[in-house]
Amino acid sequence: MDVRADQAGAGAGHGISFNEAFRVWLRVACLSFGGPAGQIAVMHRILVEEKKWISEGRFLHALNYCMLLPGPEAQQLATYVGWLMHRTAGGLMAGGLFILPGIIAIMGLSYIYAAFGNVSFVEALFFGLKAAVLAVVVEAVVRVGKRALKNRIMIALAGIAFVAIFFFAVPFPIIIIAAGLIGYAGARSGRPEFAPAGHGHGGGAAIDSMLGEAVPDHVRPNTARAIRVGALWLALWLVPVIALLMALGQANVFSQIALFFSKMALVTFGGAYAVLAYVAQQAVEHYHWLKPHEMLDGLGMAETTPGPLIMVLQFVGFMAAYRDPSGLSPMLAATLGGLLATWVTFMPCFLWIFVGAPYIERLRGNAGLAGALSAITAAVVGVILNLSIWFALHILFRETVPVDAFPLNFDMPVLRSVDVPALVLAIAAATAIFRFKLGMLTVLAGSCAAGVALRMAGVI
């Protein structure tokens, strides 16, 4: 892979300069609030409707690729379109810019949180933020459920996934793999229930694209090139992980961060809300990097900053290394831990696009693959429901009791410990989202202000 050659050929055939593309991708990155639905909508409005750089059909084609891959589909979509237009350099620019504002914002907020998180004002701010995040996550359950649960089989898959992860602590990867196998088998047997759910876009004539409808040469499958590119990106991803393991051992916090988030990069089907249930389970209960309320604080940070919601993993890595600095100053260790988590989370995203896109294109009409994706999306609804209930337990109740009677393994709330101010704020946030259709940032800001007001009034 020769990035300079890619840059030299940038713009050939469509007249869009690399500098112009940089400015547009930076604009997309700075407007990428609201989770994957909002981010994809921003890209569609700018790239398809406003700039007319890419046709509707090709945009949806790229989105279908990304929905089949682990990782944040919006960031991968940006990487794919950038790569399609300006080859490797364009993909690096588009995908890198998409996450850069979030990296900077999350890092800054993490510094403030680590240094001043015990100050009453900051505590009040995050008290309100967590109540709003609960409403946002519930809204995500409803939004994804409307798209994915289109028949009784999909509803059953979602229900089974919820029961498995909430009551029996079945690991998230096992649920996803099982759902994929069920969907694949169902589609191959001809069951109509496993037809793909679609992406909510209506029909209509495709917008003429400067790229045209021809497949560019660099998108065509080439085994030799795929091997070279794959080796490079695997090395960029895994060499730091192996080096940490060899130098520091598996018990070191940096080795644990590298291994854990590398594993997350392989199973993050369904977006951040789905995988956060598993991250919370492991980071809070197994590694003890965070407390439950701190996981909620991190999600609140990711909700209020641009970029993929999976950027919350940077906060998790930051706090893990902050609490176990391995001989370094806590802030330096935390910075390195956050950046390490980000590196191993997003390196695979570039690998999937640069190596896999030409081959995934050939599988777009594969019935088995479409069925597997539909079933996985349905199971993800159950996993997100588990996440919302897990959040609710730790936001609305001050105490929970673990139930660990084989095969059951879950937390039960202590009803007398209900946090009335948190309950009222969560209901108000949900009302603002569901009844009055207020924007996410408006609801989050209002909830933070309410938390500060309750602190000043002595209620919390």
Residue pairs with C-beta under 8 A, 6 or more apart in sequence:
1 88
1 225
1 228
1 229
1 232
1 354
3 88
3 89
3 92
6 86
6 87
6 88
6 89
6 90
7 18
7 86
7 89
9 87
10 17
10 18
10 21
10 86
10 87
10 89
10 90
11 17
11 18
11 86
13 211
13 216
14 53
14 85
14 210
14 211
15 210
16 53
16 85
16 86
16 210
18 86
18 89
18 90
18 93
21 82
21 85
21 86
21 90
21 93
21 94
22 93
22 97
24 46
24 47
24 51
25 78
25 82
25 93
25 94
25 97
25 98
26 97
27 46
28 42
28 43
28 46
28 47
28 78
28 94
28 97
28 98
29 97
29 98
29 99
29 100
29 101
29 306
29 307
30 101
30 306
31 42
31 306
32 38
32 39
32 42
32 74
32 98
32 101
32 102
32 306
32 307
32 308
33 39
33 305
33 306
33 440
33 441
34 41
34 439
34 440
35 140
35 271
35 272
35 303
35 309
35 440
36 72
36 73
36 74
36 271
36 308
36 309
37 143
38 440
39 74
39 308
40 63
40 73
40 74
40 77
43 59
43 74
43 77
43 78
43 81
44 59
47 53
47 54
47 59
47 81
48 54
48 55
48 56
48 59
48 207
49 207
52 207
52 208
52 209
52 210
53 81
53 85
53 209
53 210
53 211
54 62
54 81
54 84
54 85
54 209
54 210
54 211
55 206
55 207
55 208
55 209
55 211
55 213
56 201
56 204
56 205
56 206
56 207
57 206
57 213
58 84
58 209
58 211
58 213
59 81
60 199
60 201
61 361
61 364
62 77
62 80
62 81
62 84
63 73
63 77
63 199
64 199
64 364
65 76
65 80
65 353
65 356
65 357
65 360
65 361
65 364
66 73
66 74
66 76
66 77
66 80
67 73
67 199
67 373
68 360
68 363
68 369
68 373
69 76
69 349
69 352
69 353
69 356
69 360
70 265
70 266
70 267
70 268
70 269
70 348
70 352
71 265
71 268
71 310
71 345
71 346
71 348
71 349
71 352
72 268
72 271
72 272
72 308
72 309
72 310
72 349
73 271
74 98
74 308
75 95
75 98
75 99
75 307
75 308
75 346
75 349
76 95
76 349
76 352
76 353
78 94
78 95
78 97
78 98
79 91
79 92
79 94
79 95
79 98
79 349
79 350
79 353
80 91
80 353
80 357
81 94
82 90
82 91
82 92
82 93
82 94
82 95
83 90
83 91
83 94
83 218
83 353
83 354
83 357
84 90
84 211
84 216
84 219
85 211
86 93
87 218
88 354
91 350
91 353
91 354
92 350
95 346
95 349
95 350
95 353
98 307
98 308
99 307
99 308
99 311
99 342
99 346
100 307
101 305
101 306
101 307
102 302
102 305
102 306
102 307
102 308
102 311
102 314
103 307
103 311
103 314
103 339
103 342
105 301
105 305
105 306
105 307
106 301
106 302
106 305
106 307
106 311
106 312
106 314
106 315
106 318
106 338
107 314
107 318
107 335
107 338
107 339
109 301
109 305
109 315
110 301
110 314
110 315
110 318
110 319
110 334
110 338
111 331
112 122
113 122
113 297
113 301
113 315
114 318
114 319
114 322
114 330
114 331
114 334
115 331
116 122
117 123
117 126
117 297
120 455
121 452
121 455
123 455
124 451
124 452
124 454
124 455
124 456
124 460
125 448
125 451
125 452
126 293
126 296
126 297
126 300
126 448
126 451
127 421
127 422
127 425
127 451
127 454
127 455
127 460
128 425
128 447
128 448
128 449
128 450
128 451
128 452
128 454
129 296
129 297
129 300
129 304
129 444
129 447
129 448
129 451
130 293
130 296
130 297
130 300
130 391
130 395
130 422
131 395
131 422
131 425
131 426
131 428
131 429
131 447
131 451
132 300
132 425
132 426
132 429
132 443
132 444
132 446
132 447
132 448
133 296
133 299
133 300
133 303
133 391
133 444
134 296
134 388
134 391
134 392
134 395
134 396
134 426
134 429
134 430
135 426
135 429
135 430
135 432
135 433
135 443
136 303
136 429
136 433
136 440
136 443
136 444
137 273
137 299
137 384
137 387
137 388
137 391
138 388
138 430
139 430
139 433
139 434
140 273
140 384
140 388
141 381
141 384
141 385
141 388
142 434
144 270
144 273
144 377
144 380
144 381
144 384
145 158
145 381
147 197
147 198
147 200
147 377
148 154
148 158
148 197
148 374
148 377
148 378
148 380
148 381
149 155
149 158
149 378
149 381
150 197
151 193
152 193
153 186
153 191
153 193
153 194
154 193
154 374
154 375
154 378
155 378
157 179
157 182
157 375
157 378
157 379
157 382
158 378
158 379
158 381
158 382
158 385
159 382
160 379
160 382
161 175
161 179
161 378
161 379
161 380
161 381
161 382
161 383
161 386
162 382
162 383
162 385
162 386
163 382
164 170
164 175
164 382
165 172
165 175
165 277
165 382
165 383
165 386
166 385
166 386
166 389
166 390
166 410
167 408
167 409
167 410
168 407
168 408
168 409
168 410
169 281
169 409
169 410
171 278
172 267
172 274
172 275
172 277
172 278
172 281
172 383
173 267
173 278
175 379
175 382
175 383
176 267
176 269
176 270
176 376
176 379
176 380
178 379
179 372
179 375
179 376
179 378
179 379
180 372
180 373
180 375
180 376
181 372
182 375
183 194
183 371
183 372
183 373
183 374
183 375
183 376
184 368
184 369
184 371
184 372
184 375
185 371
186 193
186 194
186 371
186 375
187 194
187 195
187 367
187 368
187 369
187 370
187 371
187 372
187 374
188 367
188 368
188 371
191 371
194 370
194 371
194 374
194 375
195 370
195 371
195 374
196 370
196 371
196 373
196 374
197 374
197 377
215 361
219 357
219 358
219 361
220 358
221 358
221 359
221 362
222 358
226 355
226 358
226 359
229 354
229 355
230 351
230 355
233 347
233 348
233 350
233 351
233 354
233 355
234 351
236 347
237 262
237 265
237 344
237 347
237 348
237 351
238 262
240 258
240 340
240 343
240 344
241 255
241 258
241 259
241 262
241 344
244 252
244 254
244 255
244 258
245 255
245 258
245 259
248 254
248 255
248 326
249 255
250 256
250 259
252 326
253 320
253 321
253 324
253 326
253 333
253 337
254 321
254 326
254 336
254 337
254 340
256 287
256 320
257 317
257 320
257 321
257 337
257 340
257 341
257 344
258 340
258 344
260 282
260 283
260 287
261 313
261 317
261 340
261 341
261 344
261 345
262 344
262 348
264 275
264 278
264 279
264 313
264 345
265 344
265 345
265 346
265 347
265 348
265 349
266 348
267 275
267 278
268 274
268 275
268 310
269 376
269 380
270 376
270 377
270 379
270 380
270 383
270 384
271 309
271 310
271 380
272 302
272 308
272 309
272 310
272 312
273 309
273 384
273 387
274 380
274 383
274 384
274 387
275 310
276 295
276 299
276 312
276 387
277 383
277 384
277 386
277 387
277 390
278 383
279 295
279 312
279 313
279 316
280 292
280 295
280 387
280 390
283 289
283 290
283 295
283 316
283 320
284 290
284 291
284 292
284 295
287 320
289 316
289 319
289 320
289 323
290 298
290 316
290 319
290 320
292 390
292 394
293 394
293 395
294 319
295 316
296 391
296 394
296 395
297 315
298 312
298 315
298 316
298 319
299 309
299 312
300 444
301 312
301 315
302 308
302 309
302 310
302 311
302 312
302 315
303 309
303 440
303 444
304 441
304 444
305 311
310 345
311 342
313 341
313 342
313 345
314 338
314 339
314 341
314 342
314 345
315 338
316 341
317 337
317 338
317 339
317 340
317 341
317 342
318 334
318 335
318 337
318 338
318 341
319 334
319 337
320 337
321 333
321 334
321 336
321 337
321 338
321 340
322 330
322 331
322 333
322 334
322 337
323 330
324 333
325 332
325 333
325 334
326 333
328 336
363 369
390 411
392 426
393 400
393 411
393 413
394 400
395 419
395 422
395 426
396 413
396 418
396 419
396 422
396 423
396 426
397 413
397 414
397 415
397 417
397 418
397 419
398 414
398 417
398 418
398 419
399 413
399 414
399 417
400 411
400 412
400 413
400 414
401 411
401 412
401 413
401 414
402 409
402 410
402 411
402 412
403 409
403 410
403 411
403 412
421 454
421 459
421 460
425 447
425 450
425 451
425 454
428 447
428 450
429 443
429 446
429 447
432 438
432 442
432 443
432 446
433 440
433 443
438 446
451 460
454 460
